[in-house]
């Protein structure tokens, strides 16, 4: 299938590793010019160079913490300056820390809101003037299947990411008249660096090994395993692409069947 991505301009945040890196790499392989972001300038540069070498596409790395109020606008401006416009935006960020409700103070809750909700709001707001000039504008927010099925010990993520799903659906309805599509992917447990860190925390708390915790969590999927970042990226790039031109307002679980609900 031709995804019709050749020549399109994309910005992917949180993309020096994990899900974001896999999506940025796949977009580049499909012919996009890609700006990718990481909090670390060195990590962003290394990731961009790796993708550029592997794909031959134009890729730049942009440093900045998307949880800070001024960063999203700067990233959008830098991507537009580098490539002359913006067609595709994938808003992604690392998740807030694990823990129970009573283990977090108000400051930690506010930081979670800034990272896992306001980063999406600010990136999209800054991108809209440029997306309106695109012939195939598309936005993909990355959340978690926890917005449908809360994950134990992740109360911050369970709560705050749900707001991003509400935002995504609202914008799909509000801005469809402008031809801008908004979708969200709700990934399940996928073999990323963040998940490895969560498994280490579980192993320490439960007196088990990381391997035992991974095996235990994998049983939540009918497929009996966690996902691979590339499996997430395949779905993400399709939803971003013009090939999905009549898909908007969708909250797609890419979770190997871990979500047990019917809706």
C-alpha positions in Angstrom: 0.0 0.0 0.0 1.2 3.5 -0.9 0.8 5.6 2.3 1.3 8.8 0.2 3.9 10.1 2.7 6.7 10.9 0.3 7.8 14.5 0.8 5.6 15.1 3.8 7.0 16.9 6.9 6.6 15.4 10.3 7.5 16.3 13.9 7.7 13.5 16.5 8.3 14.4 20.1 9.8 12.0 22.7 11.5 10.2 19.8 15.1 9.5 20.8 14.1 6.0 21.9 11.1 3.6 22.3 7.8 4.2 20.6 8.7 7.7 19.3 11.9 6.6 17.8 10.2 3.6 16.0 7.6 6.0 14.6 10.1 8.6 13.4 12.2 5.9 11.7 9.2 4.4 9.9 8.1 7.9 8.8 11.5 8.5 7.4 11.5 5.1 5.6 8.2 6.1 4.0 9.8 9.3 2.5 9.0 11.9 5.1 11.3 14.7 6.2 11.4 14.2 10.0 12.1 16.4 13.0 12.4 14.4 16.1 12.7 15.6 19.7 14.3 14.6 22.9 15.0 16.4 26.2 18.7 15.7 25.6 20.4 17.5 22.7 22.9 14.6 22.4 20.2 12.0 22.3 18.2 13.9 19.7 21.3 14.3 17.5 22.3 10.6 17.9 18.8 9.4 17.0 18.4 11.7 14.0 21.8 10.7 12.6 21.0 7.0 13.1 17.7 7.3 11.2 19.2 9.4 8.5 22.0 6.9 7.9 19.6 4.0 7.8 16.9 5.6 5.6 18.6 8.3 3.6 15.9 10.7 4.6 16.3 14.3 5.9 16.1 14.0 9.7 16.9 16.7 12.3 17.1 16.4 16.1 15.5 19.1 18.3 16.2 19.3 22.0 13.7 20.4 24.6 11.5 19.3 27.5 7.9 19.3 26.2 6.6 19.6 29.8 8.0 23.2 29.9 5.5 25.8 28.7 7.8 27.5 26.2 9.3 24.3 24.6 6.4 23.1 22.4 6.2 26.4 20.4 9.9 26.5 19.9 9.9 22.9 18.6 7.2 23.7 16.1 8.9 26.8 15.0 12.3 25.0 14.5 10.7 22.2 12.5 8.9 24.6 10.2 12.0 26.7 9.8 14.1 23.7 8.9 11.6 22.1 6.4 9.3 24.9 5.3 6.1 23.7 6.8 4.4 20.9 8.8 2.0 18.1 7.7 2.2 15.5 10.5 2.5 15.9 14.2 2.9 13.0 16.7 2.7 14.2 20.3 4.5 11.8 22.6 6.2 12.1 25.9 7.6 9.8 28.6 5.1 8.9 31.3 4.9 10.1 34.9 6.3 8.0 37.7 4.7 4.9 39.1 3.1 4.9 42.5 -0.2 4.9 44.4 -2.6 7.8 45.0 -1.3 8.6 48.6 2.3 8.5 47.5 2.1 11.7 45.4 1.9 15.3 46.5 0.2 18.1 44.6 3.5 19.2 43.0 3.9 15.7 41.5 0.4 15.7 40.2 1.0 19.1 38.5 4.2 17.9 36.9 2.2 14.9 35.5 -0.4 17.3 34.0 2.3 19.4 32.4 4.0 16.3 30.9 1.1 14.1 29.9 -1.6 16.6 29.0 -0.4 20.2 28.6 2.4 19.1 26.3 -0.2 17.8 23.8 -2.2 21.0 24.2 0.7 23.3 23.6 2.2 21.4 20.7 -1.1 21.2 18.9 -1.9 24.9 19.5 1.4 25.9 18.1 1.1 23.6 15.1 -2.4 24.6 14.0 -1.4 27.6 11.8 1.0 25.4 9.9 -1.3 22.4 9.7 -4.0 24.5 8.2 -1.6 25.2 5.2 -1.0 21.5 4.6 -2.8 19.4 2.0 -2.9 16.4 4.3 -2.7 17.5 8.0 -2.8 14.9 10.7 -2.2 14.8 14.4 -1.6 11.6 16.5 -1.5 11.8 20.3 0.1 8.9 22.2 -1.6 7.9 25.4 -2.0 4.4 26.9 -4.6 1.7 27.1 -4.8 2.6 30.8 -7.3 5.3 29.8 -9.7 2.4 29.2 -8.4 -0.1 31.7 -6.4 1.4 34.6 -3.1 -0.2 35.4 -2.2 -0.9 39.0 0.3 1.5 40.6 0.1 4.0 37.7 -2.5 6.4 39.1 -0.9 9.4 37.6 -0.8 8.0 34.1 -4.3 6.5 34.4 -5.8 9.8 35.4 -4.0 12.4 33.3 -3.7 10.6 30.0 -7.5 10.3 30.0 -7.6 14.1 29.5 -5.6 13.8 26.3 -8.1 11.3 24.9 -10.8 13.8 25.6 -8.8 16.5 23.9 -8.1 14.4 20.8 -11.8 13.5 20.3 -12.9 17.0 20.9 -10.4 18.4 18.3 -11.4 15.8 15.8 -15.0 17.1 16.0 -14.0 20.8 16.3 -11.4 21.0 13.5 -12.6 18.4 11.0 -14.0 21.3 9.0 -10.4 22.4 8.5 -9.5 19.1 7.1 -7.2 18.2 10.1 -7.5 14.7 11.4 -6.9 13.8 15.1 -6.4 10.3 16.3 -4.8 8.7 19.4 -3.0 5.4 19.9 -3.4 3.7 23.3 -0.4 1.4 23.4 -0.3 -1.6 25.8 2.8 -3.1 27.3 5.6 -2.7 24.7 9.3 -3.6 25.0 10.6 -0.1 25.5 13.2 1.4 27.9 10.4 2.9 30.0 8.7 -0.4 30.4 12.0 -2.0 31.4 12.3 0.6 34.1 8.7 -0.1 35.3 9.5 -3.9 35.4 12.6 -3.2 37.5 10.5 -1.2 40.0 7.9 -4.1 40.1 10.6 -6.7 40.6 12.1 -4.7 43.5 8.7 -4.2 45.2 7.7 -7.8 44.8 11.0 -9.5 45.5 11.1 -11.1 42.0 13.2 -10.8 38.9 12.6 -8.5 35.9 12.2 -11.6 33.7 9.5 -12.9 36.0 7.6 -9.6 36.0 7.8 -9.4 32.2 6.5 -13.0 31.9 3.7 -12.2 34.3 2.6 -9.0 32.5 2.8 -10.7 29.1 0.1 -13.1 30.1 -2.4 -10.2 30.0 -2.2 -10.5 26.2 -3.9 -13.4 24.4 -0.8 -13.4 22.3 1.3 -14.2 25.4 3.9 -11.4 24.9 4.5 -7.7 25.0 4.5 -5.7 21.8 7.5 -4.6 19.7 7.9 -0.8 19.1 7.8 -1.5 15.4 4.3 -2.9 15.7 3.2 0.4 17.4 5.0 2.4 14.7 3.2 0.6 11.8 -0.2 1.6 13.2 1.0 5.1 14.1 2.4 5.8 10.6 -0.8 4.5 8.9 -3.0 6.7 11.0 -0.8 9.8 10.3 -0.7 9.1 6.6 -3.1 10.2 3.8 -3.9 6.5 3.4 -6.1 6.9 6.5 -7.8 10.0 5.1 -11.3 9.1 6.4 -10.2 8.1 9.9 -10.5 10.7 12.6 -11.5 10.7 16.2 -10.3 7.1 16.7 -8.7 5.9 19.9 -6.9 2.8 18.7 -5.6 0.3 21.3 -2.4 -1.3 20.1 -2.1 -3.7 23.0 -2.1 -7.3 21.8 -5.6 -7.7 23.3 -4.7 -6.7 26.8 -7.7 -4.4 27.0 -10.6 -6.7 27.9 -13.5 -4.4 27.2 -15.8 -4.4 24.2 -15.9 -0.6 23.5 
